[in-house]
Amino acid sequence: MNFALYRDLLAVRPIRRLLLVGMVARIPHSAAGVLLTLHIVLTLGQGYAAAGAAAAVMTIGIAVGAPWRGRRVDTVGLRRALIPSVISEAVIWSVVPHVSYEVLLPLVFVGGLLTLPIFSVVRQSLGVLATGEQRRTAFALDAISTELVFMIGPAAGALVATAGFSVLGLTIIGIATSVSGLFLMWFNPPTRSAEPVPGSEPASDAESDAAFEAGQQEGAEVAVVAAAPAHLQEAAAELAPLAAAGERRQQRAGLRQKVVHNFAWFTSAVAAVFAVAAGAGMVLSGTDVGIVAALESGGHQAEIGLVFLFWCAASVVGGLIYGAMHRPISPILLLLGMSALTIPMAFAQDTWTLCLLSLLPGLLCAPVLSAASEKVAELVDERRRGEAMGWYGSALTGGVALGAPLAGVFIDGVGPWAGFVAVGLGGVVLCLVGLALQHLRRRRLAAA
């Protein structure tokens, strides 16, 4: 291990500034979920089921919007892509606290759809600014900063909401996120390499699309009926419907090839990483709910923060160790370990045993996320990396949206301990899916 990698990495000013901006910009987002939940329950007088539905609606909006936001970064550049987010964050979150629950639902969906893509932008830019071993260290530092954010944000959101200032808190979240977006636009971190290596950089999107269309035209048979001899006019007229049908088939085939061309980056290896992201999100959110349920059932609600401190601190330590390693570890193996080690948390008897049992899966939290991000940056070309990071974020968000209700169903039906078992086994299943996709890729490579 080489912990000097952190010193060397932080000596690079653009990387240091990007990590700092990313950390500050994430704090409002990390507080938004808790603030929105407590605003619905305490201020609007709705139940936790209604609050959960609103959180799910916002999560769906984020999952739907992330690939599109990433694609916009790829096609029009970071500054232009962030304009809708900067405007919507300030407007929507200033309106949300002043409306009824029925109006709030569509607003939070649009807010999620147009949310500032800070997670994917930071990862995409780190993939450009850092290379080799530095890239692993950079993604590890990003995962560590995310853990620090989730130590600060939810606690601050809960404090503001329970003090009766949820309306003001939600408004501040919108304005703070919008300001973060403006600062990100001013900073404008690179999302593509400025100096491509000769012969290694693929053509631009426009050049690639033009070449694709040229190939289509070269392969097409073009009939010029007007130039045909007179005695062929009648035959040409009879064949015209068949020619039109053939042309329509060619158009449909061309459209299919165009779609394949645009998603050529989505290989089985990338799909395996997305399965890991979904599994990580599911295990983390399910563990979150399981910790709260386990302590509430024993009347130890005041000690929830203590368990989260142990859990997140272990993740920070694990991230520091992973970032200093010379060799990467498969994100599938890391997720498998985290999922399996989450299951024993079901045997906790009190707060302190839960704290101790959370340490081992916690050690693998940040490494799983940093290894998966590193793998996406390695597998996907820079021209499509923003879109790929968007889909990666959607997979992670989808897993988060699945994990909480999955754990909740088992907690309500069986007991608080069952939530840990459910999401742990679910993570193992998604690891098996990832391994199957990797096996498929190896078979295809061997056949080629």
C-alpha positions as CSV (number, residue, x, y, z in Angstrom):
1,M,0.0,0.0,0.0
2,N,1.1,3.5,-0.7
3,F,-0.7,6.2,1.3
4,A,1.6,8.8,-0.4
5,L,-0.8,8.5,-3.3
6,Y,-3.2,10.7,-1.4
7,R,-0.7,13.4,-0.9
8,D,0.3,13.3,-4.6
9,L,-3.3,13.4,-5.7
10,L,-4.3,16.3,-3.5
11,A,-1.3,18.2,-4.7
12,V,-3.1,18.5,-8.1
13,R,-5.1,21.6,-7.8
14,P,-8.0,20.8,-10.2
15,I,-8.5,17.4,-8.5
16,R,-8.4,19.0,-5.0
17,R,-10.9,21.7,-6.1
18,L,-13.2,19.2,-7.8
19,L,-13.4,17.0,-4.7
20,L,-14.0,20.0,-2.4
21,V,-16.8,21.3,-4.7
22,G,-18.3,17.9,-5.0
23,M,-18.4,17.4,-1.2
24,V,-19.9,20.8,-0.5
25,A,-22.5,20.4,-3.3
26,R,-23.6,17.0,-2.0
27,I,-24.4,18.2,1.5
28,P,-27.8,19.8,0.6
29,H,-28.8,16.7,-1.4
30,S,-27.9,14.4,1.5
31,A,-30.1,16.5,3.8
32,A,-33.1,16.7,1.4
33,G,-34.4,13.2,2.0
34,V,-34.7,13.6,5.7
35,L,-36.0,17.1,5.5
36,L,-38.7,16.2,3.0
37,T,-39.8,13.2,5.0
38,L,-40.1,15.1,8.3
39,H,-41.7,18.1,6.5
40,I,-44.5,15.7,5.2
41,V,-45.0,14.1,8.6
42,L,-44.6,17.0,10.9
43,T,-45.7,20.0,8.9
44,L,-48.3,18.5,6.5
45,G,-49.5,16.0,9.0
46,Q,-49.2,13.0,6.7
47,G,-48.0,9.5,7.7
48,Y,-44.7,7.8,7.0
49,A,-46.2,5.9,4.2
50,A,-47.0,9.2,2.4
51,A,-43.5,10.4,3.1
52,G,-42.1,7.2,1.7
53,A,-44.2,7.5,-1.4
54,A,-42.8,11.1,-2.0
55,A,-39.3,9.8,-1.5
56,A,-39.9,7.1,-4.0
57,V,-41.4,9.5,-6.6
58,M,-38.3,11.8,-6.2
59,T,-36.0,8.7,-6.6
60,I,-37.8,7.6,-9.7
61,G,-37.3,11.1,-11.2
62,I,-33.6,11.0,-10.4
63,A,-33.3,7.5,-11.9
64,V,-35.1,8.6,-15.1
65,G,-33.2,11.9,-15.5
66,A,-29.7,10.8,-14.7
67,P,-28.9,9.1,-18.1
68,W,-30.4,12.1,-20.0
69,R,-28.5,14.6,-17.9
70,G,-25.2,12.6,-18.5
71,R,-25.9,12.5,-22.2
72,R,-26.4,16.3,-22.3
73,V,-23.0,16.7,-20.7
74,D,-21.5,14.5,-23.4
75,T,-23.2,16.3,-26.3
76,V,-23.4,20.0,-25.3
77,G,-20.8,20.4,-22.6
78,L,-21.0,20.8,-18.9
79,R,-22.0,24.5,-18.7
80,R,-25.0,24.3,-21.0
81,A,-26.1,20.9,-19.5
82,L,-26.3,22.4,-16.0
83,I,-28.5,25.4,-16.8
84,P,-31.8,23.5,-16.4
85,S,-30.7,22.1,-13.1
86,V,-29.5,25.4,-11.7
87,I,-32.8,27.0,-12.5
88,S,-35.1,24.1,-11.4
89,E,-33.3,23.5,-8.1
90,A,-33.8,27.1,-6.9
91,V,-37.4,27.3,-8.2
92,I,-38.9,23.9,-7.3
93,W,-37.4,23.6,-3.8
94,S,-38.6,27.1,-3.0
95,V,-42.2,26.2,-4.0
96,V,-42.3,22.6,-2.5
97,P,-42.6,23.6,1.1
98,H,-45.6,25.9,0.4
99,V,-47.9,23.5,-1.4
100,S,-50.2,20.6,-0.4
101,Y,-49.1,17.0,-0.5
102,E,-51.0,16.3,-3.8
103,V,-49.2,19.2,-5.5
104,L,-45.9,18.2,-3.9
105,L,-45.7,14.8,-5.5
106,P,-45.4,16.0,-9.2
107,L,-43.0,18.8,-8.1
108,V,-40.6,16.5,-6.4
109,F,-40.7,14.2,-9.5
110,V,-39.7,17.1,-11.7
111,G,-37.1,18.1,-9.1
112,G,-35.6,14.7,-9.2
113,L,-35.7,14.6,-13.0
114,L,-33.7,17.9,-13.2
115,T,-31.6,17.4,-10.2
116,L,-28.0,18.7,-10.3
117,P,-26.0,15.7,-11.6
118,I,-23.2,16.3,-9.1
119,F,-22.4,12.7,-8.4
120,S,-22.0,11.7,-12.1
121,V,-20.2,14.9,-13.1
122,V,-17.6,14.5,-10.3
123,R,-16.9,10.9,-11.2
124,Q,-16.8,11.6,-14.9
125,S,-14.3,14.5,-14.4
126,L,-12.2,12.4,-12.0
127,G,-11.9,9.8,-14.8
128,V,-10.3,12.4,-17.0
129,L,-8.1,14.2,-14.4
130,A,-6.7,11.1,-12.8
131,T,-5.1,8.1,-14.6
132,G,-3.5,4.8,-13.5
133,E,-3.2,4.3,-9.8
134,Q,-4.3,7.9,-9.2
135,R,-7.7,7.1,-10.6
136,R,-8.3,4.4,-8.0
137,T,-7.2,6.8,-5.2
138,A,-9.4,9.6,-6.7
139,F,-12.5,7.5,-6.7
140,A,-11.7,6.2,-3.2
141,L,-11.4,9.8,-2.0
142,D,-14.7,10.7,-3.7
143,A,-16.4,7.7,-1.9
144,I,-14.9,8.8,1.4
145,S,-16.1,12.4,1.0
146,T,-19.6,11.0,0.2
147,E,-19.5,9.1,3.5
148,L,-18.5,12.3,5.4
149,V,-21.3,14.1,3.7
150,F,-23.8,11.5,4.8
151,M,-22.5,11.9,8.4
152,I,-23.3,15.6,8.2
153,G,-26.3,16.1,5.9
154,P,-29.0,13.8,7.3
155,A,-28.2,14.8,10.9
156,A,-28.4,18.5,10.0
157,G,-31.7,18.0,8.1
158,A,-33.2,16.2,11.1
159,L,-32.1,18.9,13.5
160,V,-33.6,21.7,11.3
161,A,-36.9,19.8,10.8
162,T,-37.5,18.8,14.4
163,A,-36.8,22.5,15.4
164,G,-39.8,23.4,13.2
165,F,-37.9,25.0,10.3
166,S,-38.6,22.4,7.5
167,V,-40.0,25.1,5.2
168,L,-36.9,27.3,5.5
169,G,-34.7,24.2,5.4
170,L,-36.1,23.0,2.0
171,T,-35.8,26.5,0.5
172,I,-32.2,26.7,1.6
173,I,-31.5,23.3,0.1
174,G,-32.7,24.5,-3.3
175,I,-30.8,27.7,-3.2
176,A,-27.6,26.1,-1.9
177,T,-27.7,23.4,-4.6
178,S,-28.3,26.0,-7.3
179,V,-25.4,28.1,-6.1
180,S,-23.2,24.9,-6.1
181,G,-24.3,24.4,-9.8
182,L,-23.3,27.9,-10.7
183,F,-19.9,27.4,-9.0
184,L,-19.5,24.1,-10.9
185,M,-20.3,26.0,-14.2
186,W,-17.6,28.6,-13.3
187,F,-15.1,25.9,-12.4
188,N,-16.1,23.9,-15.5
189,P,-14.1,20.7,-14.7
190,P,-13.1,18.7,-17.8
191,T,-15.3,15.8,-18.9
192,R,-13.0,14.8,-21.8
193,S,-9.3,14.7,-22.3
194,A,-7.9,17.9,-23.7
195,E,-4.9,16.2,-25.4
196,P,-6.0,12.8,-26.9
197,V,-3.3,10.4,-27.7
198,P,-2.8,10.3,-31.5
199,G,-4.5,7.3,-33.0
200,S,-6.3,6.3,-29.8
201,E,-9.1,8.9,-29.7
202,P,-12.2,7.8,-31.5
203,A,-14.0,10.2,-33.9
204,S,-16.4,12.8,-32.5
205,D,-20.1,12.0,-32.3
206,A,-20.8,14.0,-35.4
207,E,-17.9,12.3,-37.4
208,S,-19.0,8.9,-36.2
209,D,-22.7,9.5,-37.1
210,A,-21.6,10.9,-40.5
211,A,-19.5,7.8,-41.2
212,F,-22.4,5.6,-40.1
213,E,-24.8,7.3,-42.5
214,A,-22.2,7.2,-45.3
215,G,-21.9,3.5,-44.8
216,Q,-25.6,3.1,-45.0
217,Q,-25.8,5.0,-48.2
218,E,-22.9,3.1,-49.8
219,G,-24.6,-0.2,-49.1
220,A,-28.0,0.9,-50.5
221,E,-29.2,0.2,-54.0
222,V,-30.6,3.4,-55.5
223,A,-33.0,3.0,-58.5
224,V,-33.3,5.9,-60.9
225,V,-36.5,5.1,-62.8
226,A,-36.5,8.2,-64.9
227,A,-33.3,7.1,-66.6
228,A,-34.6,3.6,-67.5
229,P,-35.5,2.7,-71.0
230,A,-39.2,3.2,-72.0
231,H,-40.0,-0.5,-72.2
232,L,-39.0,-0.9,-68.5
233,Q,-41.3,1.8,-67.3
234,E,-44.2,-0.6,-66.9
235,A,-42.1,-3.1,-65.0
236,A,-40.8,-0.4,-62.8
237,A,-44.3,0.8,-62.0
238,E,-45.3,-2.8,-61.0
239,L,-42.2,-3.1,-58.8
240,A,-42.6,0.3,-57.1
241,P,-44.7,-1.0,-54.2
242,L,-42.1,-3.7,-53.6
243,A,-39.3,-1.1,-53.8
244,A,-41.2,1.2,-51.3
245,A,-41.6,-1.8,-48.9
246,G,-37.9,-2.5,-49.2
247,E,-37.1,1.1,-48.6
248,R,-39.2,1.0,-45.4
249,R,-37.4,-2.1,-44.3
250,Q,-34.1,-0.4,-44.9
251,Q,-35.2,2.6,-42.9
252,R,-36.2,0.4,-40.0
253,A,-33.0,-1.5,-40.2
254,G,-31.1,1.7,-40.3
255,L,-32.9,3.0,-37.2
256,R,-32.1,-0.3,-35.4
257,Q,-28.4,0.0,-36.4
258,K,-28.4,3.7,-35.2
259,V,-29.7,2.6,-31.8
260,V,-27.1,-0.1,-31.6
261,H,-24.5,2.4,-32.6
262,N,-25.5,4.9,-29.9
263,F,-25.5,2.2,-27.2
264,A,-22.4,0.3,-28.3
265,W,-20.7,1.2,-25.0
266,F,-23.3,-0.9,-23.1
267,T,-21.5,-4.2,-23.0
268,S,-22.1,-7.2,-20.7
269,A,-19.1,-6.0,-18.6
270,V,-20.7,-2.6,-18.1
271,A,-24.1,-4.3,-17.3
272,A,-22.2,-6.3,-14.6
273,V,-21.0,-3.1,-13.0
274,F,-24.5,-1.7,-13.1
275,A,-25.7,-4.8,-11.3
276,V,-23.1,-4.1,-8.7
277,A,-24.3,-0.5,-8.3
278,A,-27.9,-1.6,-7.9
279,G,-26.8,-4.2,-5.3
280,A,-24.8,-1.7,-3.4
281,G,-27.6,0.8,-3.3
282,M,-30.1,-1.9,-2.2
283,V,-27.8,-3.2,0.6
284,L,-27.0,0.3,1.9
285,S,-30.5,1.6,2.0
286,G,-31.9,-1.6,3.4
287,T,-29.2,-1.6,6.1
288,D,-30.1,2.0,6.9
289,V,-33.8,1.1,7.5
290,G,-32.8,-2.1,9.4
291,I,-30.6,-0.1,11.8
292,V,-33.5,2.4,12.6
293,A,-36.0,-0.5,13.0
294,A,-33.7,-2.5,15.2
295,L,-33.1,0.4,17.6
296,E,-36.6,1.7,17.6
297,S,-38.0,-1.8,18.5
298,G,-35.8,-1.8,21.6
299,G,-36.6,1.8,22.6
300,H,-33.1,3.0,21.7
301,Q,-34.0,5.7,19.1
302,A,-31.6,8.2,20.7
303,E,-28.6,5.9,19.9
304,I,-29.3,5.6,16.1
305,G,-26.6,8.3,15.4
306,L,-24.0,6.2,17.3
307,V,-24.5,3.2,15.0
308,F,-24.4,5.3,11.9
309,L,-21.1,6.9,13.2
310,F,-19.5,3.4,13.5
311,W,-20.9,2.3,10.2
312,C,-19.8,5.4,8.2
313,A,-16.4,5.7,10.0
314,A,-15.6,2.1,9.0
315,S,-16.5,3.0,5.4
316,V,-14.0,5.9,5.5
317,V,-11.3,3.7,6.8
318,G,-12.0,1.1,4.1
319,G,-12.0,3.7,1.4
320,L,-8.6,5.0,2.6
321,I,-7.1,1.5,2.6
322,Y,-8.6,0.7,-0.9
323,G,-7.4,4.0,-2.4
324,A,-3.8,3.2,-1.2
325,M,-3.8,-0.2,-2.8
326,H,-1.6,-0.9,-5.9
327,R,-4.1,-3.3,-7.5
328,P,-7.9,-3.0,-8.0
329,I,-10.3,-5.5,-6.6
330,S,-13.3,-6.7,-8.5
331,P,-16.4,-4.7,-7.5
332,I,-18.4,-7.9,-7.6
333,L,-16.2,-9.5,-5.0
334,L,-16.4,-6.4,-2.8
335,L,-20.2,-6.3,-3.0
336,L,-20.3,-10.1,-2.3
337,G,-18.3,-9.5,0.9
338,M,-20.4,-6.5,2.0
339,S,-23.7,-8.3,1.4
340,A,-22.6,-11.5,3.2
341,L,-21.2,-9.5,6.2
342,T,-24.5,-7.5,6.4
343,I,-26.4,-10.6,7.3
344,P,-24.8,-11.1,10.8
345,M,-26.1,-7.7,11.8
346,A,-29.4,-9.5,12.3
347,F,-28.0,-11.2,15.4
348,A,-27.3,-7.9,17.3
349,Q,-28.7,-7.9,20.8
350,D,-28.1,-4.3,21.8
351,T,-26.7,-1.0,20.4
352,W,-23.1,-1.8,21.0
353,T,-23.2,-5.3,19.4
354,L,-25.0,-3.6,16.4
355,C,-22.2,-1.0,16.3
356,L,-19.5,-3.7,16.3
357,L,-21.3,-5.9,13.7
358,S,-21.7,-2.9,11.4
359,L,-17.9,-2.4,11.2
360,L,-17.1,-5.3,8.8
361,P,-19.7,-4.5,6.1
362,G,-19.0,-0.8,6.6
363,L,-15.3,-1.3,5.7
364,L,-16.4,-2.4,2.2
365,C,-19.0,0.4,1.5
366,A,-16.6,3.0,0.1
367,P,-14.4,0.4,-1.7
368,V,-17.5,-1.0,-3.5
369,L,-18.6,2.4,-4.8
370,S,-15.1,3.5,-5.8
371,A,-14.2,0.2,-7.5
372,A,-17.5,0.3,-9.5
373,S,-16.9,3.9,-10.6
374,E,-13.3,3.1,-11.6
375,K,-14.6,0.2,-13.7
376,V,-17.1,2.3,-15.6
377,A,-14.4,4.9,-16.3
378,E,-12.1,2.0,-17.6
379,L,-14.7,0.3,-19.8
380,V,-16.5,3.3,-21.4
381,D,-14.9,5.7,-23.8
382,E,-14.9,9.4,-22.8
383,R,-17.4,10.3,-25.6
384,R,-20.1,8.2,-23.9
385,R,-18.8,8.3,-20.3
386,G,-21.2,11.0,-19.1
387,E,-24.2,8.9,-20.3
388,A,-22.7,5.8,-18.8
389,M,-22.2,7.5,-15.4
390,G,-25.8,8.7,-15.6
391,W,-27.0,5.1,-16.1
392,Y,-24.6,4.0,-13.3
393,G,-26.3,6.6,-11.1
394,S,-29.7,5.3,-12.1
395,A,-28.7,1.8,-11.2
396,L,-27.4,2.9,-7.8
397,T,-30.6,5.0,-7.3
398,G,-32.8,2.1,-8.4
399,G,-31.1,-0.1,-5.8
400,V,-31.6,2.5,-3.1
401,A,-35.3,2.7,-4.0
402,L,-35.7,-1.1,-3.9
403,G,-33.7,-1.7,-0.7
404,A,-35.7,0.3,1.8
405,P,-39.2,-1.2,0.9
406,L,-37.6,-4.7,0.6
407,A,-36.2,-4.4,4.1
408,G,-39.4,-2.8,5.3
409,V,-41.6,-5.7,4.1
410,F,-39.5,-8.3,6.0
411,I,-39.2,-6.0,9.1
412,D,-43.0,-5.7,9.3
413,G,-43.8,-9.3,8.4
414,V,-41.0,-11.1,10.4
415,G,-39.1,-8.8,12.6
416,P,-36.3,-6.1,12.6
417,W,-33.6,-8.7,12.2
418,A,-35.1,-9.9,8.9
419,G,-34.4,-6.7,7.0
420,F,-30.6,-7.3,7.2
421,V,-31.0,-10.9,6.0
422,A,-33.3,-9.8,3.1
423,V,-31.0,-7.1,1.6
424,G,-27.9,-9.2,2.3
425,L,-29.2,-12.1,0.3
426,G,-30.5,-9.7,-2.3
427,G,-27.0,-8.3,-2.7
428,V,-25.6,-11.9,-3.1
429,V,-28.2,-12.6,-5.9
430,L,-27.1,-9.5,-7.8
431,C,-23.5,-10.5,-7.4
432,L,-24.4,-13.8,-9.1
433,V,-26.1,-11.8,-11.9
434,G,-22.9,-9.8,-12.3
435,L,-20.7,-13.0,-12.4
436,A,-23.1,-14.5,-15.1
437,L,-22.7,-11.4,-17.2
438,Q,-18.9,-11.5,-16.8
439,H,-18.9,-15.2,-17.9
440,L,-21.0,-14.2,-20.9
441,R,-18.4,-11.6,-21.9
442,R,-15.5,-14.1,-21.6
443,R,-17.4,-16.6,-23.8
444,R,-18.0,-13.9,-26.4
445,L,-14.3,-12.9,-26.3
446,A,-13.2,-16.5,-26.6
447,A,-15.5,-17.1,-29.6
448,A,-14.2,-13.9,-31.3
